[in-house]
Amino acid sequence: MNIRKARERLGLTLKDLAELTGLSIATLSNVENKKKVKPETLAKVVNTLIELEHYEIGL
């Protein structure tokens, strides 16, 4: 999953995603730029995006 493309496809800014996940914009930027982050941080971002995609398509 390309985190940036998924976020943009949902029409979210980094600030929006930061508010939804409780993570900082800097941390989300690190995730999107494939810098080293904790596995639980990556999981939180991916799970949030998957939930939003499911909500958007009505699953």
N, C-alpha and C positions, 0 to 999 in steps of 0.2 A: 504494500500500500504506500503510495506517495502521499505523505501527510499534507504537504502544501497543496497539492492538487485537490485532495479530498476536502480540505478546509475551504478552498476557493470555490469548488463546485457547490458547496453548501452556502456560499455567499457570506462567509464569516471572515472577519479580520482577526489578526493575532489578538487584539484586545478582546474581541468577542469570545474567542476560544479560551483566553486567560480567565475571563469571568466564569465561563462554564466549568472549567476544570479546577480552578483555584490555583493554577500555576502561574508563574510570572511570564511576561512576554519574552524575557531573555531566555528562560528555560524552553519555551515553545520554539523560539528561534533556533536554539541548539538542537532540538528534536528535528525540526525541518531541515536543518543543514547537516544532519547525520553526525553530529558531534556526540561525544560520549555522554550519555545520560543513564540514570538508574533504570533498570528494567521495569520497575513499578511505575516510573514516570511515563515511559513509553506506552506501557499498557493502559494507563489512565487516559492518555490522549487518544489512542486507537479505539478504546472502548467508547469514549465519548463520541467520536466521529461515527462509529458504527451505529450507536444508538440514534444519533441525529439522522443518519441516512435511512435507517429503518422507519423512523418517525415521518420523514419526508415522503417516503413511498408508501406509507400506510401499513407497515407490517406490525 
